[in-house]
Amino acid sequence: MKNVREATSGHRLIEAAESSVNKVLGNVSHRIDEAVRSGKVEQAFDKAQETVTSGAEGVRKLVTRKSTDETSTGDKSK
């Protein structure tokens, strides 16, 4: 049962990451379109990079928190 919970938890993490990346890509696409129309391509790419970095930081915090929770409780089923 423990392995099933771990797989489910990992699956949810992957689904969340995929959803976040797709959202970011959608935002990037929209911003590129706006940037091309307004002539502000460099600013759009800077914002896209900030968004990706911010998203990665969020995933790192989630993974670190999950890892810390498992280590502190000795429970790998979370």
Secondary structure, 3 states (H helix, E strand, C coil): CHHHHHHHHHHHHHHHHHHHHHHHHHHHHHHHHHHHHHCCHHHHHHHHHHHHHHHHHHHHHHHHHHHHHHHHHCCCCC
